[in-house]
Protein backbone atom coordinates (compact mmCIF):
# COMPACT_ATOMS: atom_id res chain seq x y z
CA UNK A 1 0.00 0.00 0.00
CA UNK A 2 1.54 3.34 -1.03
CA UNK A 3 2.17 5.84 1.75
CA UNK A 4 0.42 9.17 1.22
CA UNK A 5 2.38 12.27 2.24
CA UNK A 6 0.70 15.65 1.97
CA UNK A 7 1.79 19.22 2.57
CA UNK A 8 -0.03 19.16 5.92
CA UNK A 9 2.07 16.17 6.98
CA UNK A 10 5.24 18.11 6.14
CA UNK A 11 4.02 21.14 8.12
CA UNK A 12 3.14 18.85 11.03
CA UNK A 13 6.65 17.36 11.04
CA UNK A 14 8.32 20.78 10.82
CA UNK A 15 6.28 22.11 13.76
CA UNK A 16 7.16 19.08 15.91
CA UNK A 17 10.83 19.42 14.94
CA UNK A 18 10.80 23.15 15.78
CA UNK A 19 9.22 22.56 19.20
CA UNK A 20 11.55 19.64 19.96
CA UNK A 21 14.60 21.71 19.02
CA UNK A 22 13.68 24.55 21.38
CA UNK A 23 12.79 22.12 24.19
CA UNK A 24 16.26 20.57 23.85
CA UNK A 25 17.86 24.04 23.96
CA UNK A 26 15.91 24.88 27.11
CA UNK A 27 16.88 21.76 29.08
CA UNK A 28 20.45 21.52 27.81
CA UNK A 29 23.02 21.61 30.64
CA UNK A 30 20.31 21.62 33.34
CA UNK A 31 19.22 18.97 35.89
CA UNK A 32 16.23 18.31 33.62
CA UNK A 33 18.51 16.33 31.30
CA UNK A 34 19.13 13.74 34.03
CA UNK A 35 15.39 13.46 34.68
CA UNK A 36 14.71 12.90 31.00
CA UNK A 37 17.32 10.13 30.96
CA UNK A 38 15.62 8.54 33.97
CA UNK A 39 12.23 8.64 32.24
CA UNK A 40 13.67 7.03 29.11
CA UNK A 41 15.17 4.23 31.21
CA UNK A 42 11.80 3.69 32.93
CA UNK A 43 10.06 3.42 29.55
CA UNK A 44 12.63 0.90 28.29
CA UNK A 45 12.45 -1.25 31.44
CA UNK A 46 8.64 -1.11 31.37
CA UNK A 47 8.60 -2.25 27.74
CA UNK A 48 10.96 -5.16 28.50
CA UNK A 49 8.90 -6.15 31.56
CA UNK A 50 5.74 -6.10 29.46
CA UNK A 51 7.33 -8.31 26.79
CA UNK A 52 8.56 -10.79 29.42
CA UNK A 53 5.20 -10.89 31.17
CA UNK A 54 6.49 -9.45 34.45
CA UNK A 55 3.13 -8.04 35.48
CA UNK A 56 4.00 -6.76 38.96
CA UNK A 57 7.10 -4.88 37.82
CA UNK A 58 5.26 -3.53 34.79
CA UNK A 59 2.38 -2.33 36.99
CA UNK A 60 4.75 -0.58 39.39
CA UNK A 61 6.68 1.09 36.58
CA UNK A 62 3.53 2.31 34.84
CA UNK A 63 2.31 3.73 38.15
CA UNK A 64 5.63 5.51 38.65
CA UNK A 65 5.52 6.96 35.14
CA UNK A 66 1.93 8.15 35.65
CA UNK A 67 3.01 10.02 38.80
CA UNK A 68 6.00 11.46 36.94
CA UNK A 69 3.71 12.90 34.25
CA UNK A 70 1.71 14.70 36.96
CA UNK A 71 4.92 15.95 38.61
CA UNK A 72 6.61 17.12 35.38
CA UNK A 73 5.22 20.71 35.45
CA UNK A 74 6.61 21.11 38.99
CA UNK A 75 9.95 19.45 38.28
CA UNK A 76 10.52 21.41 35.08
CA UNK A 77 9.18 24.72 36.44
CA UNK A 78 12.43 26.67 35.78
CA UNK A 79 12.66 25.38 32.20
CA UNK A 80 8.97 26.05 31.52
CA UNK A 81 9.27 29.57 32.94
CA UNK A 82 12.36 30.29 30.85
CA UNK A 83 10.65 28.98 27.72
CA UNK A 84 7.53 31.10 28.23
CA UNK A 85 9.69 34.17 28.80
CA UNK A 86 11.52 33.56 25.54
CA UNK A 87 8.28 33.01 23.65
CA UNK A 88 6.75 36.16 25.12
CA UNK A 89 9.54 38.50 24.17
CA UNK A 90 10.26 39.87 20.71
CA UNK A 91 13.06 38.16 18.89
CA UNK A 92 12.01 34.55 19.68
CA UNK A 93 11.20 33.75 16.07
CA UNK A 94 13.24 36.55 14.49
CA UNK A 95 16.64 37.34 15.93
CA UNK A 96 16.86 40.97 17.03
CA UNK A 97 19.55 42.72 19.00
CA UNK A 98 19.39 45.37 21.68
CA UNK A 99 22.68 46.79 20.46
CA UNK A 100 21.24 47.57 17.02
CA UNK A 101 18.33 49.64 18.31
CA UNK A 102 18.50 53.38 18.04
CA UNK A 103 19.74 54.77 21.34
CA UNK A 104 18.86 58.21 22.58
CA UNK A 105 21.16 60.64 24.34
CA UNK A 106 20.36 59.43 27.87
CA UNK A 107 21.09 55.80 27.01
CA UNK A 108 24.32 56.86 25.35
CA UNK A 109 25.29 58.71 28.54
CA UNK A 110 24.46 55.58 30.52
CA UNK A 111 26.72 53.43 28.36
CA UNK A 112 29.55 55.95 28.56
CA UNK A 113 29.16 56.08 32.33
CA UNK A 114 29.34 52.30 32.63
CA UNK A 115 32.42 52.19 30.42
CA UNK A 116 34.06 54.75 32.71
CA UNK A 117 33.09 53.16 36.05
CA UNK A 118 33.87 49.49 35.36
CA UNK A 119 37.65 49.95 34.80
CA UNK A 120 37.79 52.17 37.90
CA UNK A 121 36.22 49.44 40.03
CA UNK A 122 38.53 46.82 38.53
CA UNK A 123 41.64 48.90 39.23
CA UNK A 124 40.56 49.20 42.88
CA UNK A 125 39.84 45.43 43.06
CA UNK A 126 36.18 46.09 43.81
CA UNK A 127 33.71 43.45 42.66
CA UNK A 128 30.50 44.58 40.98
CA UNK A 129 27.39 43.13 39.39
CA UNK A 130 25.26 45.44 37.24
CA UNK A 131 22.05 44.37 35.51
CA UNK A 132 20.46 46.28 32.62
CA UNK A 133 16.74 45.56 32.43
CA UNK A 134 15.34 45.03 28.94
CA UNK A 135 11.91 43.73 27.88
CA UNK A 136 11.41 41.19 30.67
CA UNK A 137 10.58 43.05 33.89
CA UNK A 138 12.74 42.50 36.97
CA UNK A 139 10.25 43.57 39.64
CA UNK A 140 10.66 40.33 41.61
CA UNK A 141 14.44 40.81 41.62
CA UNK A 142 14.14 44.45 42.70
CA UNK A 143 11.97 43.44 45.65
CA UNK A 144 14.88 41.43 47.09
CA UNK A 145 17.01 44.57 47.46
CA UNK A 146 16.76 48.28 48.19
CA UNK A 147 14.65 50.42 45.84
CA UNK A 148 16.52 53.58 44.80
CA UNK A 149 14.94 54.85 41.57
CA UNK A 150 17.76 57.39 41.30
CA UNK A 151 19.05 59.14 38.20
CA UNK A 152 22.08 57.28 36.90
CA UNK A 153 25.48 58.82 37.44
CA UNK A 154 28.94 57.20 37.33
CA UNK A 155 29.73 58.64 40.76
CA UNK A 156 26.64 57.09 42.37
CA UNK A 157 27.29 53.69 40.82
CA UNK A 158 30.94 53.79 41.92
CA UNK A 159 30.01 54.71 45.49
CA UNK A 160 27.49 51.85 45.74
CA UNK A 161 30.19 49.23 45.24
CA UNK A 162 32.60 50.64 47.81
CA UNK A 163 33.21 48.20 50.70
CA UNK A 164 32.02 50.71 53.29
CA UNK A 165 28.69 51.08 51.47
CA UNK A 166 25.76 49.06 52.91
CA UNK A 167 24.63 48.44 49.31
CA UNK A 168 27.85 46.95 47.91
CA UNK A 169 26.68 43.33 48.23
CA UNK A 170 24.32 42.01 45.58
CA UNK A 171 23.43 43.44 42.20
CA UNK A 172 22.51 46.91 40.97
CA UNK A 173 19.48 46.99 38.66
CA UNK A 174 19.39 49.71 36.00
CA UNK A 175 16.04 50.45 34.36
CA UNK A 176 16.19 52.92 31.51
CA UNK A 177 18.54 55.68 32.66
CA UNK A 178 17.85 55.16 36.37
CA UNK A 179 19.45 53.03 39.06
CA UNK A 180 16.25 51.25 40.08
CA UNK A 181 17.70 49.27 42.99
CA UNK A 182 20.79 47.91 44.70
CA UNK A 183 21.73 45.03 46.99
CA UNK A 184 19.47 42.78 44.89
CA UNK A 185 19.69 38.98 44.97
CA UNK A 186 19.84 37.15 41.64
CA UNK A 187 18.89 33.51 41.00
CA UNK A 188 21.87 31.17 40.72
CA UNK A 189 22.40 29.18 37.53
CA UNK A 190 21.38 25.51 37.54
CA UNK A 191 23.76 24.54 34.75
CA UNK A 192 25.90 21.50 35.47
CA UNK A 193 28.89 22.44 33.31
CA UNK A 194 29.92 25.64 35.11
CA UNK A 195 33.53 25.73 36.23
CA UNK A 196 33.96 25.39 39.99
CA UNK A 197 36.42 28.26 39.84
CA UNK A 198 33.57 30.69 39.18
CA UNK A 199 32.18 32.43 42.24
CA UNK A 200 28.64 33.23 43.33
CA UNK A 201 28.66 36.56 41.45
CA UNK A 202 29.29 34.82 38.12
CA UNK A 203 26.71 32.09 38.84
CA UNK A 204 24.14 34.73 39.72
CA UNK A 205 24.80 36.68 36.53
CA UNK A 206 24.49 33.53 34.44
CA UNK A 207 21.35 32.48 36.32
CA UNK A 208 19.57 35.75 35.55
CA UNK A 209 20.65 35.59 31.90
CA UNK A 210 19.13 32.09 31.67
CA UNK A 211 15.75 33.26 32.95
CA UNK A 212 15.43 36.74 31.42
CA UNK A 213 16.76 38.86 28.55
CA UNK A 214 18.63 41.21 30.91
CA UNK A 215 22.22 42.23 30.20
CA UNK A 216 24.61 41.56 33.08
CA UNK A 217 28.00 43.19 33.63
CA UNK A 218 30.48 41.63 36.06
CA UNK A 219 33.63 43.09 37.58
CA UNK A 220 35.80 40.57 39.42
CA UNK A 221 37.60 41.60 42.56
ZARO-757198 format. One line per field, with one value per residue (C-alpha): x, y, z; residue in three letters. Coordinates in steps of 0.1 Angstrom, whole numbers, always signed. Layout:
px	[X, ...];
py	[Y, ...];
pz	[Z, ...];
r	[Ala, ...];
END
This chain:
px	[+0, +15, +22, +4, +24, +7, +18, +0, +21, +52, +40, +31, +67, +83, +63, +72, +108, +108, +92, +115, +146, +137, +128, +163, +179, +159, +169, +204, +230, +203, +192, +162, +185, +191, +154, +147, +173, +156, +122, +137, +152, +118, +101, +126, +125, +86, +86, +110, +89, +57, +73, +86, +52, +65, +31, +40, +71, +53, +24, +48, +67, +35, +23, +56, +55, +19, +30, +60, +37, +17, +49, +66, +52, +66, +100, +105, +92, +124, +127, +90, +93, +124, +106, +75, +97, +115, +83, +68, +95, +103, +131, +120, +112, +132, +166, +169, +196, +194, +227, +212, +183, +185, +197, +189, +212, +204, +211, +243, +253, +245, +267, +296, +292, +293, +324, +341, +331, +339, +377, +378, +362, +385, +416, +406, +398, +362, +337, +305, +274, +253, +220, +205, +167, +153, +119, +114, +106, +127, +103, +107, +144, +141, +120, +149, +170, +168, +147, +165, +149, +178, +190, +221, +255, +289, +297, +266, +273, +309, +300, +275, +302, +326, +332, +320, +287, +258, +246, +279, +267, +243, +234, +225, +195, +194, +160, +162, +185, +178, +194, +163, +177, +208, +217, +195, +197, +198, +189, +219, +224, +214, +238, +259, +289, +299, +335, +340, +364, +336, +322, +286, +287, +293, +267, +241, +248, +245, +213, +196, +207, +191, +157, +154, +168, +186, +222, +246, +280, +305, +336, +358, +376];
py	[+0, +33, +58, +92, +123, +156, +192, +192, +162, +181, +211, +189, +174, +208, +221, +191, +194, +232, +226, +196, +217, +245, +221, +206, +240, +249, +218, +215, +216, +216, +190, +183, +163, +137, +135, +129, +101, +85, +86, +70, +42, +37, +34, +9, -12, -11, -23, -52, -62, -61, -83, -108, -109, -94, -80, -68, -49, -35, -23, -6, +11, +23, +37, +55, +70, +82, +100, +115, +129, +147, +159, +171, +207, +211, +194, +214, +247, +267, +254, +261, +296, +303, +290, +311, +342, +336, +330, +362, +385, +399, +382, +346, +338, +366, +373, +410, +427, +454, +468, +476, +496, +534, +548, +582, +606, +594, +558, +569, +587, +556, +534, +560, +561, +523, +522, +548, +532, +495, +500, +522, +494, +468, +489, +492, +454, +461, +435, +446, +431, +454, +444, +463, +456, +450, +437, +412, +431, +425, +436, +403, +408, +445, +434, +414, +446, +483, +504, +536, +549, +574, +591, +573, +588, +572, +586, +571, +537, +538, +547, +519, +492, +506, +482, +507, +511, +491, +484, +469, +433, +420, +434, +469, +470, +497, +505, +529, +557, +552, +530, +512, +493, +479, +450, +428, +390, +372, +335, +312, +292, +255, +245, +215, +224, +256, +257, +254, +283, +307, +324, +332, +366, +348, +321, +347, +367, +335, +325, +358, +356, +321, +333, +367, +389, +412, +422, +416, +432, +416, +431, +406, +416];
pz	[+0, -10, +17, +12, +22, +20, +26, +59, +70, +61, +81, +110, +110, +108, +138, +159, +149, +158, +192, +200, +190, +214, +242, +238, +240, +271, +291, +278, +306, +333, +359, +336, +313, +340, +347, +310, +310, +340, +322, +291, +312, +329, +295, +283, +314, +314, +277, +285, +316, +295, +268, +294, +312, +345, +355, +390, +378, +348, +370, +394, +366, +348, +381, +387, +351, +357, +388, +369, +343, +370, +386, +354, +355, +390, +383, +351, +364, +358, +322, +315, +329, +309, +277, +282, +288, +255, +236, +251, +242, +207, +189, +197, +161, +145, +159, +170, +190, +217, +205, +170, +183, +180, +213, +226, +243, +279, +270, +253, +285, +305, +284, +286, +323, +326, +304, +327, +360, +354, +348, +379, +400, +385, +392, +429, +431, +438, +427, +410, +394, +372, +355, +326, +324, +289, +279, +307, +339, +370, +396, +416, +416, +427, +457, +471, +475, +482, +458, +448, +416, +413, +382, +369, +374, +373, +408, +424, +408, +419, +455, +457, +452, +478, +507, +533, +515, +529, +493, +479, +482, +456, +422, +410, +387, +360, +344, +315, +327, +364, +391, +401, +430, +447, +470, +449, +450, +416, +410, +407, +375, +375, +348, +355, +333, +351, +362, +400, +398, +392, +422, +433, +415, +381, +388, +397, +365, +344, +363, +355, +319, +317, +330, +314, +286, +309, +302, +331, +336, +361, +376, +394, +426];
r	[Unk, Unk, Unk, Unk, Unk, Unk, Unk, Unk, Unk, Unk, Unk, Unk, Unk, Unk, Unk, Unk, Unk, Unk, Unk, Unk, Unk, Unk, Unk, Unk, Unk, Unk, Unk, Unk, Unk, Unk, Unk, Unk, Unk, Unk, Unk, Unk, Unk, Unk, Unk, Unk, Unk, Unk, Unk, Unk, Unk, Unk, Unk, Unk, Unk, Unk, Unk, Unk, Unk, Unk, Unk, Unk, Unk, Unk, Unk, Unk, Unk, Unk, Unk, Unk, Unk, Unk, Unk, Unk, Unk, Unk, Unk, Unk, Unk, Unk, Unk, Unk, Unk, Unk, Unk, Unk, Unk, Unk, Unk, Unk, Unk, Unk, Unk, Unk, Unk, Unk, Unk, Unk, Unk, Unk, Unk, Unk, Unk, Unk, Unk, Unk, Unk, Unk, Unk, Unk, Unk, Unk, Unk, Unk, Unk, Unk, Unk, Unk, Unk, Unk, Unk, Unk, Unk, Unk, Unk, Unk, Unk, Unk, Unk, Unk, Unk, Unk, Unk, Unk, Unk, Unk, Unk, Unk, Unk, Unk, Unk, Unk, Unk, Unk, Unk, Unk, Unk, Unk, Unk, Unk, Unk, Unk, Unk, Unk, Unk, Unk, Unk, Unk, Unk, Unk, Unk, Unk, Unk, Unk, Unk, Unk, Unk, Unk, Unk, Unk, Unk, Unk, Unk, Unk, Unk, Unk, Unk, Unk, Unk, Unk, Unk, Unk, Unk, Unk, Unk, Unk, Unk, Unk, Unk, Unk, Unk, Unk, Unk, Unk, Unk, Unk, Unk, Unk, Unk, Unk, Unk, Unk, Unk, Unk, Unk, Unk, Unk, Unk, Unk, Unk, Unk, Unk, Unk, Unk, Unk, Unk, Unk, Unk, Unk, Unk, Unk, Unk, Unk, Unk, Unk, Unk, Unk];
END
